């Protein structure tokens, strides 16, 4: 059987995992990477502009949860590695499995067009055209900044957290009145950093929904090592059981001057920070509710108060974007991208997505799990169900993983890693192998029909 010649877009975490698994299964592929280096989001200062890493960034997932199953993270790494160590880890991963050989660097995919009858024509920024039997989209979803649509106009300086590097780059944030909009992990990190007394700033955080704050350590152990969901117990029961945990571990948000959250714990992303409660409790950071309007340098808030600021940092998330697709072919309005097992679009057999999910509590093993399913599919030993069953399962998974979350663009791709991985390993892969044995592999390009 001739295996499908495959194009992978992106050499970040998802593209590297996809390449490693495709190599394991003998699937021929070529990876196009717009940058001159691997790592995507974890390549600090990435010249393609797709890295959101700031200079002080440490990952919020402990190394024990972060490690690939087939390539453990070095034991000498700290519990919560710096972004440079994550980049080093990915470099080691790529070197160990010879992944650089299949990557074309400084090669942007300008356009991907599905050919009549299947297969893809890829046009690069160099003007080259290539044809492939299958396309794997691994371009990430933390590179296209999303801004809020507040009434009015702010006339001071503003920046999205995607572009923030440190207090001096790209804006001089010393001795300034600064508003940080958002309450996610990046907002917490940036607010903590900018509120250092030595910088002379006045820092305010504004939050629409508020947040439950959870610590990185519990009893001296990384918190994510102590908690894991079970695929054998309904998630709704487990969420109810864990509902009081942030109050017991950190305290109620109101205790630190934050608004009362408009959701229960695990109905929106919690904020993981050991330092933010201390900064709030010390008066170095103060909190305000949502912005109601902008008026020059004055910002008005939902509680009727207002204040003047010199700079605004928008830590307000990202859009899921595919600049190489025609919008009429496929897009993700409101960050909604309905995929079977977060990978397959029913009706488009030669298109697979990897890494387009917000996996809790860990992303790296989640992507590794997806890449394994991808490789089995392209190798012809796994077959998804029919379109009707795929759409039914998509709706079922959305009810299971997403329905309880607040209806916001940042929550549309939520998934529980432990439940997802168990489902793929125990149910989906064996069922897909049985379908492939009974019906043959899905016909793709050069693969025998």
C-alpha positions in Angstrom: 0.0 0.0 0.0 1.3 3.4 -0.9 1.0 5.8 2.0 -0.3 9.4 1.4 2.3 12.0 0.8 1.6 14.6 3.6 2.1 18.3 4.2 2.5 19.5 7.7 2.0 23.3 8.3 4.1 24.5 11.3 7.1 23.2 13.2 6.0 24.1 16.7 4.9 21.6 19.3 2.1 20.2 17.3 4.1 20.0 14.0 7.0 18.3 15.7 4.8 15.7 17.4 3.0 15.1 14.1 6.3 14.6 12.3 7.7 12.3 14.9 4.6 10.0 14.8 4.5 10.1 11.0 8.1 9.0 10.9 7.3 6.2 13.3 4.6 4.9 11.0 6.6 5.4 7.8 4.3 8.1 6.4 6.2 10.4 4.0 5.8 14.1 4.9 7.2 17.5 4.4 6.8 20.3 7.0 6.7 23.9 6.0 7.8 26.4 8.7 7.7 30.2 8.2 10.4 30.8 10.8 14.1 29.9 10.8 13.7 27.7 13.9 11.5 25.2 15.5 9.4 25.8 18.6 6.6 28.0 17.5 5.1 29.7 20.6 8.1 28.5 22.7 10.7 30.1 20.4 11.2 33.3 22.3 11.6 36.2 19.9 10.5 34.0 17.0 11.1 36.2 13.9 7.8 35.0 12.4 6.0 36.9 15.2 4.1 33.7 16.4 5.7 33.5 19.9 3.7 34.8 22.8 6.6 34.1 25.3 7.7 37.0 27.4 11.2 37.2 28.9 10.2 36.0 32.4 7.7 33.3 31.3 7.7 30.0 33.2 5.2 27.3 32.1 2.2 26.8 34.4 2.2 23.0 34.0 4.8 21.1 36.0 7.4 19.1 34.1 5.9 15.9 35.4 2.6 16.5 33.6 4.3 18.2 30.6 6.6 15.4 29.5 5.9 13.4 26.4 5.3 9.8 27.2 8.1 8.6 24.9 10.6 11.4 25.6 10.7 12.3 29.3 11.7 15.8 30.3 15.2 16.0 31.9 15.1 15.4 35.6 17.4 18.4 36.3 14.8 20.8 35.0 12.9 22.7 37.7 9.3 21.9 38.5 8.1 24.8 36.3 10.6 25.3 33.5 11.4 28.6 32.0 10.5 29.1 28.3 14.1 28.7 27.3 14.1 25.2 28.9 10.9 24.3 27.0 12.6 25.4 23.8 15.7 23.3 24.7 13.4 20.3 25.4 11.8 20.6 22.0 15.2 20.9 20.4 16.3 17.7 22.1 13.1 16.0 20.9 13.6 17.1 17.3 17.3 16.0 17.4 16.5 12.6 19.0 14.1 11.7 16.2 15.8 13.4 13.3 12.9 15.8 12.6 14.9 18.6 11.1 15.4 16.6 7.9 11.8 17.0 6.9 11.4 20.7 7.8 11.6 23.4 5.2 12.5 26.6 7.2 11.7 30.2 6.1 8.8 28.7 4.0 5.4 30.3 4.6 2.3 28.6 3.3 0.5 31.4 1.5 -2.4 29.3 0.3 -3.7 25.8 0.7 -6.3 24.7 -1.9 -8.1 21.4 -1.9 -8.1 19.9 -5.4 -11.2 18.5 -7.0 -11.5 14.9 -6.0 -9.1 15.3 -3.0 -5.5 16.2 -2.4 -4.0 19.6 -1.9 -2.1 22.2 -3.8 0.2 24.2 -1.5 1.6 27.6 -2.6 4.5 29.0 -0.6 5.8 32.5 -0.1 8.6 31.7 -2.5 6.0 31.2 -5.3 6.5 27.4 -5.4 3.5 25.1 -5.8 3.5 21.6 -4.3 0.9 18.8 -4.4 0.1 16.5 -1.5 -2.3 13.7 -0.8 -3.1 14.9 2.8 -2.7 18.1 4.8 -2.0 18.4 8.5 -2.7 21.8 10.1 -0.5 22.5 13.1 0.0 26.3 12.9 -1.1 26.8 16.5 -3.8 29.0 18.1 -1.9 31.4 20.3 -0.5 33.8 17.8 -3.4 35.9 16.4 -4.2 38.4 19.3 -7.9 39.1 20.1 -8.8 42.6 21.3 -11.9 43.6 23.2 -14.4 45.9 21.6 -14.8 48.6 24.2 -16.7 51.8 23.3 -14.6 54.8 22.9 -10.9 55.3 22.3 -7.8 55.1 24.5 -5.2 57.7 23.6 -2.4 56.4 25.8 -0.1 53.6 24.8 -1.6 50.1 24.4 -0.3 46.6 23.7 -1.5 43.0 23.6 0.2 40.6 25.9 1.2 38.7 22.8 3.7 41.5 22.1 4.8 42.0 25.6 8.5 41.1 26.3 9.5 42.9 29.5 8.9 46.2 31.3 11.2 48.0 28.8 10.2 46.2 25.5 8.3 47.2 23.4 6.9 49.9 25.7 8.8 51.7 28.5 6.6 50.6 31.4 8.4 52.4 34.3 6.8 54.9 36.5 3.5 54.5 34.6 -0.2 54.0 35.5 -1.0 50.7 33.9 -4.2 48.8 33.3 -4.0 45.1 32.6 -7.2 43.8 31.0 -7.9 40.2 31.7 -7.4 37.6 34.5 -5.8 34.7 32.8 -2.4 33.3 33.5 -0.6 35.8 31.3 -2.5 38.7 32.8 -1.5 37.5 36.3 2.2 37.1 35.3 2.4 40.5 33.6 0.6 42.3 36.4 2.9 40.7 39.0 6.0 41.7 37.0 4.9 45.3 36.4 3.9 45.8 40.0 7.4 45.4 41.4 8.0 48.5 43.5 11.3 49.1 41.9 9.5 49.9 38.6 7.5 52.7 40.2 4.2 51.7 38.5 0.6 51.8 39.6 -1.0 48.6 38.3 -4.7 47.8 38.1 -6.3 44.6 36.7 -9.7 44.7 35.1 -11.7 41.5 34.8 -15.1 40.9 33.3 -15.8 37.5 34.9 -13.2 37.5 37.7 -11.4 34.2 38.4 -10.7 31.5 40.9 -7.0 31.5 41.7 -5.2 28.3 42.3 -1.6 27.9 43.6 1.2 26.1 41.8 2.2 24.3 44.9 0.2 22.4 47.5 2.1 21.1 50.6 5.4 21.7 48.7 4.3 19.5 45.7 3.3 20.9 42.3 -0.5 21.1 42.5 -1.1 19.3 39.2 0.6 16.2 40.5 -2.0 15.9 43.2 -5.2 16.2 41.1 -6.4 14.2 38.2 -9.8 13.5 36.8 -11.0 10.0 36.3 -12.5 8.7 33.0 -14.6 6.3 35.1 -16.6 8.9 37.0 -18.9 11.5 35.4 -17.1 14.8 35.0 -20.0 16.7 36.4 -19.6 14.8 39.7 -15.9 15.5 39.8 -16.4 19.2 39.1 -18.8 19.3 42.0 -16.3 17.6 44.2 -13.5 20.0 43.3 -15.7 23.1 43.5 -14.5 24.3 46.9 -10.8 23.5 46.4 -9.7 27.1 45.4 -11.4 28.5 48.5 -9.5 26.0 50.7 -6.2 26.4 48.9 -6.1 30.2 48.2 -9.2 31.8 49.6 -12.1 33.6 48.1 -11.2 36.1 45.4 -13.1 38.9 47.2 -10.6 38.5 50.0 -8.0 40.0 47.7 -10.2 42.8 46.3 -11.3 40.9 43.2 -15.0 40.9 42.1 -17.0 37.8 42.9 -16.6 35.3 40.0 -19.7 34.9 37.9 -19.1 31.2 37.6 -18.3 28.2 39.7 -14.7 26.8 39.8 -14.0 24.8 36.5 -16.8 26.7 34.6 -14.0 28.9 33.2 -10.3 28.7 33.2 -8.9 29.2 36.7 -5.9 31.5 37.1 -2.8 29.7 38.3 -0.6 32.0 40.3 1.3 31.8 43.6 2.2 35.5 43.5 -0.9 37.4 42.4 -2.8 37.0 45.7 0.3 38.3 47.5 0.5 41.4 45.2 -3.2 42.0 45.6 -3.0 41.6 49.3 0.0 43.9 49.6 -1.7 46.6 47.6 0.8 46.5 44.8 -2.0 45.5 42.4 -5.6 46.6 42.7 -8.6 45.2 40.9 -11.5 46.7 39.0 -14.5 45.1 37.2 -15.0 45.1 33.4 -14.2 48.2 31.3 -17.4 50.0 30.3 -15.9 52.7 28.0 -12.7 54.4 27.0 -12.3 58.2 27.0 -8.9 59.5 26.1 -6.6 58.4 28.9 -9.6 57.9 31.3 -11.0 54.4 31.6 -14.5 53.9 33.0 -15.5 50.7 34.7 -18.7 48.8 35.2 -19.0 49.8 38.8 -19.2 53.5 37.9 -15.6 54.3 38.9 -13.0 55.6 36.5 -9.2 56.3 36.5 -6.6 57.7 34.2 -3.9 55.4 32.7 -0.8 55.8 30.7 -0.8 52.3 29.2 -3.1 49.4 28.7 -2.0 45.8 28.4 -4.7 43.6 26.8 -4.3 40.0 28.0 -7.5 39.1 26.2 -6.7 35.9 24.4 -6.4 34.8 20.8 -8.3 34.0 17.6 -8.1 30.7 15.9 -6.9 31.6 12.4 -6.0 29.9 9.2 -4.6 32.6 6.8 -3.8 30.0 4.2 -7.4 28.9 3.7 -10.0 30.8 1.8 -12.5 32.0 4.5 -15.4 30.5 2.5 -13.7 27.1 2.7 -13.0 26.8 6.4 -12.7 29.3 9.3 -13.4 29.4 13.0 -15.8 32.3 13.8 -15.9 33.0 17.5 -13.1 30.4 17.8 -15.6 27.6 17.1 -14.1 24.8 15.1 -16.1 21.6 15.2 -13.9 18.6 14.8 -14.2 14.9 15.5 -11.9 14.1 18.4 -10.7 17.7 17.9 -8.9 16.6 14.7 -11.1 15.5 11.8 -13.6 17.6 9.8 -16.4 15.4 8.6 -16.4 15.3 4.8 -12.8 16.4 4.4 -10.9 13.1 4.7 -7.5 14.4 3.6 -7.4 17.2 6.2 -6.4 16.7 9.9 -5.9 19.3 12.7 -3.4 18.8 15.5 -3.2 20.8 18.7 -6.4 22.9 18.4 -7.7 22.4 21.9 -7.3 23.9 25.3 -6.3 20.7 27.2 -6.5 20.7 31.0 -4.1 20.2 32.7 -1.5 19.5 30.1 -1.0 20.2 26.4 2.2 18.3 25.4 0.9 14.7 26.1 -2.4 15.7 24.6 -0.8 16.7 21.3 1.3 13.5 21.4 -1.9 11.5 21.8 -3.5 13.3 18.8 -0.3 12.8 16.7 -0.4 9.1 17.4 -4.0 8.9 16.1 -3.1 11.0 13.1 -0.2 8.7 12.1 -2.4 5.6 12.5 -5.0 7.2 10.3 -2.6 8.2 7.5 -0.9 4.8 7.8 -4.3 3.2 7.1 -4.6 1.2 10.3 -7.2 3.5 11.9 -10.5 4.6 10.2 -12.9 7.1 11.7 -16.7 6.3 11.7 -19.0 7.7 9.1 -20.0 11.3 8.8 -23.3 11.0 10.7 -21.6 9.3 13.6 -18.8 11.8 13.6 -21.2 14.7 13.9 -23.1 13.0 16.7 -19.9 12.4 18.6 -18.8 16.0 18.1 -22.1 17.2 19.7 -21.7 14.7 22.5 -18.1 15.7 23.2 -19.1 19.4 23.2 -21.7 18.7 25.9 -19.2 16.7 27.9 -16.2 19.1 27.7 -17.6 22.5 26.9 -21.3 22.9 27.8 -20.6 23.8 31.4 -18.2 26.6 30.5 -19.0 30.2 30.2 -19.9 31.0 26.5 -16.7 32.8 25.6 -14.3 32.4 22.7 -11.5 31.2 25.1 -13.6 28.2 26.2 -14.8 26.8 22.9 -12.0 24.2 22.5 -11.8 23.0 26.1 -11.0 19.3 26.7 -10.0 17.2 29.7 -6.7 15.5 28.9 -7.2 12.5 31.1 -10.6 11.6 29.8 -9.6 12.4 26.2 -6.4 10.3 26.3 -8.3 7.4 27.9 -11.0 7.6 25.3 -8.5 7.6 22.4 -6.3 4.8 23.8 -9.0 2.5 25.1 -11.9 3.1 22.8 -11.2 5.1 19.7 -8.0 3.5 18.4 -9.2 -0.1 18.8 -12.6 0.7 17.3 -10.9 2.5 14.4 -8.6 -0.4 13.8 -11.6 -2.7 13.6 -13.3 -0.4 11.1 -10.1 -0.3 9.0 -9.9 -4.1 9.0 -13.5 -4.4 8.0 -13.8 -1.6 5.5 -10.2 -0.8 4.5 -8.5 2.5 5.1 -10.0 5.8 4.0 -8.8 6.3 0.4 -6.3 9.2 0.3 -4.3 10.2 -2.8 -1.8 7.5 -3.8 -3.0 5.0 -1.2 -4.4 1.9 -2.9 -8.2 1.8 -3.1 
